[in-house]
Amino acid sequence: MKKFALLTGLSLALTTGAPLLAPTVIMPAAYADQTETIGITPTDGAKQEYDADHLALEWGIRSSFNNYVGGSTHIFDGAKASGKSYLWPYLGTDKNEDGSVSINYGGTVNFMKYCADPEDPQRGACQLDLTLSNPTIKTVPGTGKGMLSVVVHTIDYATKQWSGPERIDFAVVDFDAGRFNQGKTADAELGEVTSWRGVAGALTAAGNQAFSNFYAEHGFVNSLSFSYPGKDALEGTPDGYTVSTVADTTIDFNGAKKILQLKDGNLFVVTSDWGTTKGVVASPDLRTISEGFDVPFDSSNNVVVDTSSGDVIWIKDGTVYAAPVSSAGVGAARELASYPGTATAFASTPAGTYGILSLDGSDAKFTTVTSSGEATTVDLPKSTDVYAKYKLNGNYWDQVYGTTFGGSNIGMQGLNDGTFIFVYDHNLTYGDGEAKRGATPLHISPAKESVAERVSPIEAFEPAFEENNSIRSVVVDDNRIVMYNQYGTAYEKNNSRIVFGHYADGKFTLDAGPGPFGDIAQVAGVGFLEDGNAVIAAQEKSTLYTVDPSTGTVVAKAALGDRMKDTAKHESNTVLVGKDASVYVLDTFVPPNSYDDLTGIKRLVVTKPGEQKDASVPVVTMGDIVEWDNPPAEPPADPKPPADPKPPVDKEPPTGGSSSATPGSIWEKLLGVVAIAGGLATIFGLISTVLKTFAPDLHTKVAAMIAAATKR
């Protein structure tokens, strides 16, 4: 196994109540205009160079913004670029009369984009011109909370109104999220030095306005790592899950994803991108991670772990396979069984059996497989008979048993009595063809003698599916059930829905839902804790929520920090509750010298007061430079905006399909137009037949995009 660099203690802590330091609101300066020189020339009197061992703040501002603009345009006043982050030199510490402490850093970083001459950006000739200078971290010791303020000068992207330069409260910071270390450095004059790693930040309204309101209040900023002289640790009183480790992998983040725990405790992570499926194996503490290796799964990554043998079990092209997994990759595969048609869902039960839902032409089949390979295939009722009470009419696109286009690997789960729950929410049209409702989840009992009794809508859940909310993900733990949708774009965030229920003695009960619950939006993944509560990782506010599933009440929430962009999509569950009660969350990052979105892993552990000190946290200095040579490839499509400017890549206008702005999104938009034009059944049937015959992996990818375009 290869040992990877880790960011320890990043970006998560229990947060309750409002921050102690209330944010201010940025207001245009009376005479702010393009004649200001901040950000385009060095500040008079400011030191421009610092020794490599000078203490520093390492802060990348906001990774999605930095990637979007392709890095800074100007850097002055001692600041330095380090990879896709920045180093800001330590200037001094103030102990204020109100008991707060201000830790001051210098440096100025400027970003310009959409300029009249892209090769020679000039102030007044760029539609985007943002300068941040002299960050200060202010906190009241013992509270665990604080405020990051910066001097800002900017032009509003839409109104063209200049503001600043003036100091604003830019982001609320959370010391409970971080880890710290204390000790002496090689510089005898400094004495004791305190260093923090992974202090989380969330935009204030003023901070968001500095970005021309492209994001949202409480949206993430990059986590802060910094050092300063003295022994003022500034820790708070954390009491809940915090991130102890963040690790990077070498595999892409795109496509369907899954994180599993193997019998030996190691983690197995798989992702896919345009037919290429990769995996890594990581130790439970994330201190060792294998190199990425090819895996023989299809791009839906329908794979589970056999709790008895420890092998992984997967389905592909009509066959059920089993194989061992190690850091060297997936071992020799053996065929367990076969199933008819094309699979739309795959799941395991607590008893160690496996179920495959498939479509063989227009006929639905269900195959049950034991760990020894014994397979039993039975017929399921016709799709027109499943929701017989609604007398379906005009349902031009039959999705009762899902779609062979695939993409989801968590649409079905096994229950504790060997039966299964299947979720594929879509529009059911009935009556005169105009009336619509959502598709109630199905209870599949393959052992029933009567075909008609093998599938039944779960009546207890009907009230939560009166409307189509595209709920197509389900997680089951013992008798607890959570169902949710994965709306990953900014304009869909208000449509996030979550449903809680349970199953006991053959009976389903609806506990809460459909959400939203609290401010949970854009669900990336869900898991269940030993105490019965659910943990939900959400993209919108980069937050981990602990929720009481019996009521939907949010009982705790914690900042996840950066690296959560685009995690709420592809109908994958990116959360795993480990055997030792650790919580793992898949995130994503763009490494230096690259525009590729790679997969990262966060590990969360319960942290109590006094447990934040971590001897592995290093001192941050101005010498911590990661070289970044701009790669020859162009960044993702980002044309100059028209007169009515468009927002950056992670905020989209309220129209179009359901994907984030990625290089493939143009196809989703075209498919959305086709969907509106009608004739879906014929067109999609032709596409499916051709691709399935000549390019099965591409068939799955295009199918996922078609599903996204027709989701609503």
N, C-alpha and C positions, 0 to 999 in steps of 0.2 A: 504493500500500500504506500501511496505517496502522501507525505505530510504536507498539508496546505496551511497557508497563513490564515490566522483566525482574527476576527474582531470580537473581543470578549466583552460580554455584558452589554450588548447593543440593544437599545431602543425599546425597552418594554418595562413598564412598571405599573403597579396599581395606582389608579388616580381616582380620587373622590373629591367632590366639591369643586369650587371655582378656584382659579389661581390666585395667589395672594397679591400678585403684582398685576393690576388691571392694565390692559393695553390701551394705548392712545390711538387716535385716528389720524392718519396722515391728511394734511390739508395743503393745497397748493400754496407755495410761498408767494408773497405779494409780487415779487419781481423775478420769479423763476423763469428762465428762458434758456435758449441755446447758447448764450454768451458765457455761461458758467464753464469753467475749465476743469472742474473736478472730474476725474476719470479719464481725461485726455491728455493731461500733463501732470508731472509730479507736484505734490503739494509743497508749497514753500515751507522750508524749515523742517520737513519730515525726513527722517533718516531713510535712505534708499537701500542700504545693504546691511545685513546682519550676519553674524558668524553662524556657522552650521550648528553649534551647540546652544544657541539662544533659544529659550523656551518659546513655545508657540501654541496656537490654536489650529487644529486641522478641521476644516469645515468646507464641504463642497457645495454649499448653498442649497440647491435642489437638483438632484441628479437628472430628472427628466428635462428640466429647463436647460441645464448645462449641455446635455446631449443634443437637445433640439437646436440650440444656437451654435453648436460645434465648438464650444469652448469660449474663453474670454477673448476680448479684442485688445484691451490694455490692462496691464498690471503695474502698479506703482507703490511707492511708500513702504517698501520692504516686504510686501506680500510676494509669494511665489506660487506658481502652479506646481501641483504634485499629482501626476496622473490626471484624473478627472476631478480632482479636489484642489483645495488651496490651503496654503500655510500663511497664517497671520501672526506677526511677531508680538510677543508679550510686551506691554508698555508699563503696567503697574497695577496695583490693587488699592482700592479705596474702601475704607470702613466708614460707612455713612452714619449720620446721627440717628437715623431710624432703626439702626441695628443691622441693616442690610450690608452686603459686601458686593462691590463691583470689581470685576476682573476685566481689565481693559487690554485690548489688542489693537494693533495698527494694521495698515495696509489698505489698498484701494484696488478694487476689481471692477472692470467695466465690460459691458456686453453691448455690441451693436449688430443689427441685422436689418435686412431689407433696405439696403443703402443704395443711393443713386449710382455709386461706384463701389461694388463689392470688394474690389481690390484695394481701395483707398477710402475706408469709411470716414466720413466727416460729420461732426455734430451739426444737426439741423438738416442733414440730408439722409437720415436713417429713420425708418418708422419705429424701430425698436432701439432704445438707447437707455440702458439701466446701469447705474453705478451704485455699488455698495462699498462702504468705507468704515474703518475703525469699529469693529464689533465689540460690544461690551456685554458680559454676562453678569446679571445682577440677581442675587438671591438672598433670602433670609435664612441663615444657617438653622438647620434642624427641621425646616419645612419640606425639603425635598423638591421645592418648586422655585421657579425663577423666570426671568425674562431676558431674551436676547434683543438688544437694541443695536441698530446700525444707522449710520448716516446714509441717506438715500437721495439720489438725484435721478429723475426719470421723466420720460414723456409717455403720457397715456397712449396706448396703442390705438384706441378708438377715437378719443376726443382730441388728441394732439395737444393736450394741456400739459405744460411742464410743471413739475413740483420739485421742491428742494433746491439746494441741499439742506437737509435738516435731519436730526436724529429722530427716529421713530421706534416704537416698540414693535419689533419685527416678528418675533415668535416666542410663544410660551415654551419654556424648557423644563424638563422633568429629570431631576437628579436621581429620583428613585429608579429610573430606567437604567442607570449606568453602574459601572464598577470603578473603583479607584484604588490607587496604590500610593504609598508614601515612602520616601527614603532620600538618601543623599546622592548627589550626582558627582561627577568627576570635578566639577567646578566648586572648589572649597568655599568661595565667596557666597554661593547661593544657599548653602546649608540644606535644610530639609526642603524637598519639593513634593507637591501633591499633583498627581496626574489622574485625569478622568478619561474613561473610554465609554462611548455609547450613550451620552446624554441626549435624550430624545427632544425633538422640537416640533411644534405645530404652529402654523401660520396664524397670526392675528388678522383682524379685518384690515388693519393698516398694512401688514406685510403682504396680504393678498392684493391690496390696491397698488402696491409697488410693482407687482407683476401685471398691472392693468386688469386685475380681477380675472385672470385666466384660470385660476384654480378655485379654491374655496377656503373660507375661514376654517381653521382647524386642520387643513390639509398639511401633509408632512413637509418638513424641510429635512435636509440631511442631518444625521446625528452628529454631535460635537464630541471631539476628543481634544483635550487641552491639558497643559501643565502650567503651574504657577508656583512661586516661592512660598514657603510656609507650610504649616500643618493644619490649616483650616480645611477639614475634609468636606464640609458642606453637605454631608449625607443627610437623608431624611429618615423616614420610618416605613420602608416598604413592607408590605404584608400580603404577598400574593405572587403570582407567576411573574418572573422577569426573565429576559433573555440572558442566558449565561454565555452562549457561544453563537457566533455566526460564521458559517463556512461557505466557501465557494467551490463549485464543481466546474467541470469542463464541458458539460453537455448543454444543449440548447434548451430554452424554456418554452418554446412554441409547442402547440398541439396538445393532445391529451396527456395528462400527467398522473402519476400515482406514486405514493410513498407507502411502503410496507415495512413491517418489522419481521425479520427472519427468526427462525427458531433459536439461533445462537445470540439473538439480541441485536445484531447488526441491522442497519437500515438499507433497504433496497429502493432506489429512486429510478423511475423510468419516465422518459419524455419522448415526444416524436415531433418530427418536422418534415413535412412533404415526403412521407414514406420512409424516412430514415428514423429508426427507433434506437435510442441509446439508453444505457443504464450506468449507474455507479453504485458501489457499496460503501457505506460509511460506518464507522464505529459509533456506538451510542453517544459518546461524548463529543463526536464530530472532530476529534483531533487527528484522525486519519481518514482519508477519502481516496478511493481508488481512482485511477484514470478512467475516463469514459470508455465503454465498450459497446459493441453492437449487441442487440438482443433480437431474438427471432419472433417478436410479437408483431401483430398488425398495428396500424397507427392509432387504433382505439385503446391500446394497452389494456385489454381485458385480461388481467392477471390477478391471481390471489395466491395466498400461501397455504400449503397443507400443514395444518397445525400438528399433525402426527409425524410425518416424515421430514418436514422442514423444506421440502421441495416447493418450487413455484409451479402453479398450474395455469395454463392459458389455452385459449381457443384461437384457431386460425384456419380459415378455408375448410370448414367442415370437420376438423379434427381437434380433439382435446389432447394436449401434451403435458408432460411433466419433466422437470429437470432440476438438478441442484444449482444453487447460485453461490458464488464466492467473489472475492475481490478480483479474481482473474476473469470473471464473466459467468455467463450461463453455460452450464455443463452440457453433456450429451443428452439430447432430448429423447424421450420414449413416448410412443403413442399410447394413450390410455383408452380412447374411445372415439367414435365418430357421431356426428349429428347431421340431420338433413337441412338443406336450404342454406340461407344466410342468417347468421346470428344477429339479433338486435339487442340482446342483453345476456350477461353472464354473472353468476354470483355463487358464493359458497354459503353453507349453513353451519351453525355451531357444531352440528353432528359430524361434519367432515364430508358431506356430500356436495355435489355441484349441480347447478341448474343452468341450462342454455335455452333461452327463448329464441325461436327462429321462425323465419318465413320461408316456406317452400312453395314458390309461386305465390298464390293467394291464400294458401293454407298455412295456418299457424300451428307450430309444433312445440313441444316442450320435452327436453331430454334431461333425465336425471342420471348422474354418473357417480359411482362410489369411488373411494380412493383406490380401490383395487382394479378399477376400470370397467365394472359392470354397468352397462348403459341400458336405460329404458326410455323409449320415445313414445309419447302419447299425443293424440290430436287435441287441439283446443277448439273452443266454440268459434264459429264464424264471427268476424269482427262486427258484422251488422247485428249480431244477437247479443253481444256483450252489454251494450247500453240499451237494451230493448225497451226499457221504460220510457226513454226519451223519443222513440220512434224517429231515429235519425233520418234526415232528409237533406239532400244536396251536399253531402260531405264528400267533396271532390277529391280529397287527399286523405286516404285511409291511414291513420297513424295510431290506431287503437293498440296495436302491438309494437309501437315504435316504428323506426325506419331503418332500412338496410343501408342507408347512407351513413349511419353510425356517428361516431365521434365521442359519445358519452360512455364512460366505464362505470358509472355509479347510478344507473337508472333502475337497477334491481338489486335487492338484498335478500338474503336468506333469513328466515325467522327461526325461533328456538324449537319449533315443532316439525321442522322439515319442509314447511311451506314457504312461499316467497311473496314479497310485495314488489310491485312494478309500478313505476311512476313515469308517465309521459304526457304531461299536460299540453293540450292543444284545443283548438276550437271544435266543439261538437255543434253542428247545426241540426236543428230539428223543427218539427211542426211545419210551418210554411217555408222553411229554409232560411228565414231571416233570424229566427231566435237562435242564440248562441249561449253556450256555457263552457266551462272548463271540463277537462276529462278527469273524473274521479280516479284515484289510484286503484289498481287491481290487486286482488288477492288470488294467487295462483296456487292451487292444491293439486299437483300432478297425480297424486295417488288415488284420487276420487275415481270411482267406477264410471260414473256418468260424465260424458263429455261436457254437458251443459253445466255441471257443478264444479268443473275444474277451474273456472275463472268467474269471479264475481266482483263488481265494483264495491269498494269499501264504503258502505252507506254512512258509517260514522264520520267519514272525512268529507262527505258531500258539501257541508256548509262552507268548507274552506276552499272549495273549487267551483264556486258559483260563476266565477269569471276565469277566463284563460289567462294565467300569469306565467305560462311557460315554465312551471315547476317540473324539473326533469332530473333532479338529483335527490337521492335518498341515502341516509346513513342510519344503520341499526346497530344498537349495542344492547345485548340481552333482550329486554322487552321494550326498550326505549327507541323511538323513531323520530327522525327529523327529516323534513322534505323542504327543498329550497330551490330558487332559481339563481342563475348566475348572470345578472345583467352587468356587464363590465364597462359600459361606456358612461360618460358623465351625464348625458341627457336621459339615461335609463335608470339612474340611481334611485329615483323616487319610486320605482316600480319593484324594488326588491321585496320578495315575499318569503316568509319562513313559516312552516307549519310543524307543530309538535304533537305527538301522539304516543300511545303505547299499545302493546299487544300482550294479553295475558289470558290464559285458559281459552284460547281460540276466539277471543273477542277483542276488537279494536275500539279504542277510545280516543276522541279528539281532545287534546289538552289545551292547546292555544294556537291561534292563528286563523287566517293568514296574517303575518306581520304586516308592516314592519314593526319591530320592537325597538323602542328607544330610537337612537340615531343610526342603527345598523343599516348599512347599505353596501351593495356590491360584495356579496358573500364569496369568499375565496375557498373556504372549507370549514368543516364542522367536525368536532369529536365530542365524546362523552367522558367525563371524569368519573372516578370511582364513587364520589359522593352523589352522583346522579345528575349534576349540573352539566350543561353543554358549554363548550368553548367554541366561539365563532370568530374566525379571522376575516376581517372585512377590509376591502381595498379603499373605500371612500375616505375614511378617516385614519387609515393605517392603524387600526385598533384591534386588539383582541378583547372580545366581550365574554364574560361569564354570565350565563343565562340560566334561570330556573325554568326548566321545560314545562313544569306543571302550570305555570302562569305566563310565561314569556317575559318575566321581569328580569331586567339587566341588574345583576347584583354586584358586578365589578367590571371595570373596563381599564385597559392599559394601552399605552402608546406603543405601536410597533415600529415607528420611525420610518426611514426610507426603505426602498427596495420592494415595495408592495404594488407598484404600478403594474397593471395588466395581469394581476393574479386572479381576477374574478372572471374567468372565461374558460371555454373549452369543456364545460361540464365535467370538471375533474375535482376531486377532493384533495386539497393541498395541506390538510391537517391530519396529524396522527398523534394519538395519545399513547405513549410508550408503556412498556411493562413496568417501568419504575416510576410512572406518573409524570415523566417528562412530556412536554408537549412540543411537537416538531411542526414547523410551518415552512413550506416551500416559498421562496421569494425569488426575485430576479434582479440581475445587475448587468451593467455593460462594462467590461474591463477596459483598461487603457489600450490604446491602439486598435480599437475595434468598435464596430457598431452592432455587434451580435448581442442578443439578449440571452444570457446564460442563467443557469439554475443555481440558486443558493439555498441553504438550509439554516433555519434558526432553531436553536434548542432553548426551551423555556423551562425553568425550574422554580419551585416555590422559594421565595427569598424573604427572610425575616429581618427585623431591625438588627443592625450590627453585622450582617452577613455580606455587605457590599464590598468589603475590602478584598482585593484580589492581587496577589503578588505578581501575576503575569502581565498586568497593565503596564505598558512601557511609558517612559518619558517622551513627550512630544516636543520636537525641536525643529528649527528651521532647516536642518539638514535631512529631514525625512522626505526626501524627494523621490518620487516615482517618475521616471522619464516617460513622456508621452509624445511620440512622433505622430503627427496627424497621418492616418492611414490613407493610402491612395484612393480607396473606394469612397464614393460619395455617401453621405448619411442618407437615411430614409427620405423618400420624396418629400420635399419641402419647398414648393415654388414660392416666389415672391407674391404676397397677397395682393388682390385687386384693391380698388378704391374702398370697398367694404371689407376691411381686413378680417382674415380668418384667425381663430385662436390657435395656440400651439397644439402639438400633437396629442396631448392628453386632455384636451377639452374640445368637444365637437359640437357643432350646431345641432339643434333639436330636430334633425331630419335624417333619413337614411337608415342603414342597416344597424346591426347590433354589435359590430366589432369595433375595436379600437383602431386608430389610424396607423396601420402597418402597411408594409409594401404590398400585401395581398388585398387590401380593403377595396380596391377598385373593382375586383371581381365580385365582391359582395354587393356593391352598389349596382353593378350591371344585373346581377341576379335578382336584386330587389325590384328593378324596373321590369324584368321579365315576369316576376310574380304579380306585380300590379296589372300587367297587360293581360293576364289570364292564360289559360291553356297549360296550367302547371303540370297536370298529370301526364299529358303527351310529351311535353318538352323534357321534363325531368326523367320520364321513363326512357327516352332515347339517350339522354346523357348517361343515365345509370347503366344502360345496357352496353354502350360503347366503352365507357371507362372501365366498367367491371370486367369486360372481356379482355381489353388490351392493356389496361393500367390499373390494376386493382387497388394499389396504394393511393394513387391519385384520385381514384373513385371515392375513397373514404374521405380524403381531404376536401374535394369539391362538394361532397355530400354535406359535410359539416357547414360549409359556407352557405349552401342552399337552405339548410335548416335554420341558420342564423337569419337569412334574408326573409324567411317566411314565418319566423318565430312569432311575430305579432301581426 
